[in-house]
Amino acid sequence: MPALNHLIVHAKDKDASAEFLAGILGVEAGPQWGPFRPVQMSNGVTLDFIGTPHPSTTHYAFLVDDAEYGDSPA
């Protein structure tokens, strides 16, 4: 069964937003990783905060095993 792996959260201030959520959840915001500031949730999902003044897209990533994806050649 597919499982949510990570999603991108658009924020005007990615660092403040990541720190705020991490404080509420009682976890640490991770170090900068590329353009993102990650917050790892207890269920293994990562919220990747990115600084964007006007969000234009949404990104959700799911883990899917080979059998579900269809690993047979086309």
N, CA, C and O of each residue as an XYZ file, in Angstrom:
296
protein
N       0.840     -1.169      0.000
C       0.000      0.000      0.000
C       0.892      1.242      0.000
O       1.841      1.313      0.781
N       0.606      2.223     -0.863
C       1.404      3.453     -0.871
C       1.357      4.150      0.492
O       0.341      4.131      1.188
N       2.474      4.757      0.844
C       2.563      5.482      2.111
C       3.123      6.870      1.847
O       4.077      7.026      1.084
N       2.535      7.871      2.473
C       3.033      9.232      2.326
C       4.457      9.308      2.858
O       4.725      8.877      3.979
N       5.370      9.854      2.061
C       6.773      9.970      2.439
C       7.112     11.391      2.862
O       7.683     11.604      3.931
N       6.762     12.362      2.027
C       7.024     13.758      2.367
C       6.100     14.669      1.574
O       5.516     14.276      0.565
N       5.989     15.886      2.058
C       5.271     16.904      1.309
C       5.976     18.228      1.503
O       6.662     18.454      2.500
N       5.789     19.104      0.519
C       6.415     20.420      0.576
C       5.397     21.415      1.120
O       4.253     21.471      0.669
N       5.839     22.194      2.097
C       4.991     23.215      2.716
C       5.561     24.579      2.341
O       6.688     24.907      2.712
N       4.795     25.363      1.616
C       5.220     26.697      1.219
C       5.007     27.665      2.385
O       3.968     27.631      3.043
N       5.991     28.521      2.634
C       5.906     29.485      3.733
C       6.684     30.745      3.371
O       7.680     30.681      2.650
N       6.232     31.876      3.869
C       6.975     33.127      3.637
C       8.336     33.059      4.318
O       9.332     33.533      3.772
N       8.378     32.467      5.514
C       9.633     32.307      6.258
C       9.749     30.842      6.647
O       9.188     30.414      7.655
N      10.478     30.076      5.845
C      10.553     28.624      6.064
C      11.164     28.273      7.412
O      10.727     27.320      8.056
N      12.170     29.031      7.850
C      12.824     28.709      9.120
C      11.888     28.945     10.301
O      11.774     28.095     11.184
N      11.221     30.095     10.320
C      10.294     30.396     11.414
C       9.137     29.404     11.432
O       8.709     28.957     12.496
N       8.637     29.064     10.255
C       7.512     28.128     10.178
C       7.905     26.727     10.636
O       7.169     26.081     11.381
N       9.072     26.262     10.184
C       9.542     24.938     10.585
C       9.792     24.888     12.092
O       9.410     23.922     12.753
N      10.431     25.920     12.632
C      10.701     25.972     14.075
C       9.406     26.035     14.882
O       9.296     25.405     15.933
N       8.435     26.790     14.395
C       7.157     26.910     15.091
C       6.453     25.556     15.163
O       6.031     25.135     16.240
N       6.325     24.873     14.028
C       5.657     23.576     14.021
C       6.431     22.561     14.862
O       5.835     21.801     15.625
N       7.744     22.550     14.724
C       8.562     21.612     15.501
C       8.365     21.848     16.998
O       8.287     20.891     17.769
N       8.284     23.110     17.412
C       8.061     23.422     18.826
C       6.727     22.908     19.320
O       6.635     22.375     20.426
N       5.691     23.063     18.508
C       4.365     22.562     18.887
C       4.385     21.048     19.036
O       3.777     20.498     19.955
N       5.091     20.373     18.123
C       5.124     18.904     18.119
C       6.155     18.315     19.072
O       6.178     17.107     19.304
N       7.012     19.177     19.625
C       8.037     18.680     20.547
C       9.157     17.931     19.846
O       9.740     17.006     20.413
N       9.465     18.333     18.599
C      10.559     17.725     17.846
C      11.503     18.839     17.405
O      11.207     20.019     17.593
N      12.625     18.468     16.826
C      13.595     19.439     16.321
C      13.386     19.634     14.830
O      13.161     18.667     14.102
N      13.456     20.864     14.375
C      13.497     21.112     12.938
C      14.884     20.709     12.458
O      15.884     20.994     13.117
N      14.939     20.049     11.313
C      16.216     19.594     10.785
C      17.025     20.737     10.203
O      16.510     21.841     10.026
N      18.295     20.477      9.903
C      19.131     21.499      9.274
C      18.695     21.730      7.830
O      18.024     20.893      7.226
N      19.083     22.863      7.301
C      18.805     23.200      5.908
C      19.234     22.039      5.017
O      20.330     21.504      5.187
N      18.386     21.642      4.072
C      18.696     20.575      3.120
C      18.260     21.064      1.745
O      17.070     21.059      1.428
N      19.216     21.483      0.935
C      18.876     22.125     -0.335
C      18.096     23.394     -0.022
O      18.506     24.170      0.841
N      16.977     23.620     -0.709
C      16.168     24.806     -0.419
C      15.181     24.596      0.729
O      14.397     25.492      1.042
N      15.214     23.414      1.358
C      14.194     23.033      2.332
C      14.689     23.082      3.778
O      15.884     22.981      4.054
N      13.739     23.238      4.677
C      13.970     23.093      6.126
C      13.011     22.002      6.587
O      11.821     22.268      6.756
N      13.502     20.774      6.797
C      12.637     19.637      7.090
C      12.230     19.528      8.560
O      12.975     19.897      9.468
N      11.030     19.011      8.753
C      10.552     18.629     10.082
C      10.087     17.177      9.959
O       9.130     16.883      9.242
N      10.770     16.278     10.662
C      10.453     14.848     10.622
C       9.344     14.549     11.628
O       9.479     14.846     12.815
N       8.260     13.965     11.154
C       7.136     13.609     12.010
C       7.374     12.232     12.630
O       8.204     11.469     12.137
N       6.660     11.911     13.699
C       6.844     10.631     14.383
C       6.418      9.443     13.527
O       6.842      8.318     13.790
N       5.590      9.668     12.511
C       5.148      8.564     11.651
C       6.057      8.375     10.438
O       5.738      7.586      9.548
N       7.183      9.088     10.392
C       8.136      8.941      9.310
C       7.941      9.909      8.162
O       8.789      9.977      7.273
N       6.864     10.650      8.152
C       6.608     11.633      7.103
C       7.440     12.884      7.386
O       7.549     13.319      8.533
N       8.015     13.448      6.351
C       8.782     14.682      6.486
C       8.014     15.834      5.856
O       7.518     15.722      4.735
N       7.918     16.935      6.578
C       7.354     18.165      6.041
C       8.534     19.040      5.656
O       9.295     19.478      6.519
N       8.686     19.295      4.373
C       9.807     20.089      3.862
C       9.329     21.514      3.615
O       8.607     21.776      2.653
N       9.733     22.428      4.485
C       9.336     23.827      4.360
C      10.233     24.520      3.337
O      11.451     24.343      3.342
N       9.614     25.309      2.462
C      10.353     26.068      1.464
C       9.844     27.506      1.473
O       8.642     27.748      1.585
N      10.752     28.439      1.356
C      10.381     29.845      1.353
C       9.815     30.257      0.004
O      10.535     30.306     -0.993
N       8.535     30.548     -0.021
C       7.851     30.932     -1.253
C       6.856     32.026     -0.925
O       5.932     31.795     -0.145
N       7.014     33.212     -1.495
C       6.065     34.284     -1.177
C       4.653     34.002     -1.688
O       3.669     34.389     -1.058
N       4.560     33.323     -2.837
C       3.251     33.024     -3.418
C       3.246     31.574     -3.894
O       3.671     31.298     -5.016
N       2.773     30.640     -3.064
C       2.801     29.237     -3.465
C       2.014     29.008     -4.751
O       0.921     29.546     -4.929
N       2.579     28.212     -5.633
C       1.916     27.960     -6.902
C       1.638     26.488     -7.152
O       0.809     26.156     -7.999
N       2.307     25.605     -6.440
C       2.111     24.169     -6.650
C       2.056     23.452     -5.314
O       2.433     23.989     -4.273
N       1.581     22.239     -5.379
C       1.565     21.370     -4.206
C       2.316     20.094     -4.580
O       2.181     19.597     -5.698
N       3.094     19.573     -3.661
C       3.900     18.389     -3.926
C       3.707     17.394     -2.784
O       4.009     17.694     -1.629
N       3.202     16.210     -3.117
C       3.080     15.103     -2.183
C       3.856     13.944     -2.773
O       3.731     13.671     -3.967
N       4.655     13.255     -1.972
C       5.416     12.109     -2.461
C       5.031     10.867     -1.667
O       5.002     10.882     -0.436
N       4.741      9.802     -2.384
C       4.357      8.538     -1.766
C       5.386      7.469     -2.093
O       5.950      7.450     -3.187
N       5.624      6.583     -1.138
C       6.451      5.411     -1.376
C       5.540      4.309     -1.905
O       4.501      4.010     -1.316
N       5.938      3.717     -3.010
C       5.159      2.645     -3.625
C       6.119      1.504     -3.911
O       7.176      1.717     -4.505
N       5.760      0.279     -3.491
C       6.682     -0.831     -3.751
C       6.584     -1.268     -5.211
O       5.647     -0.903     -5.921
N       7.563     -2.053     -5.644
C       7.648     -2.449     -7.048
C       6.409     -3.189     -7.544
O       5.975     -2.981     -8.677
N       5.841     -4.044     -6.707
C       4.669     -4.816     -7.120
C       3.484     -3.898     -7.397
O       2.734     -4.115     -8.349
N       3.317     -2.886     -6.575
C       2.207     -1.956     -6.782
C       2.453     -1.040     -7.984
O       1.526     -0.688     -8.713
N       3.712     -0.667     -8.171
C       4.053      0.239     -9.255
C       4.010     -0.473    -10.603
O       3.721      0.136    -11.633
N       4.301     -1.763    -10.581
C       4.334     -2.531    -11.812
C       5.750     -2.595    -12.341
O       6.116     -1.864    -13.262
N       6.553     -3.483    -11.748
C       7.969     -3.535    -12.092
C       8.234     -4.375    -13.343
O       9.394     -4.590    -13.694
N       7.195     -4.852    -14.020
C       7.428     -5.654    -15.231
C       7.756     -4.715    -16.392
O       7.259     -3.590    -16.454
N       8.594     -5.190    -17.306
C       8.953     -4.359    -18.455
C       7.733     -4.036    -19.308
O       6.786     -4.820    -19.370
N       7.758     -2.904    -19.948
C       6.622     -2.475    -20.793
C       6.572     -3.258    -22.081
O       5.688     -3.032    -22.908
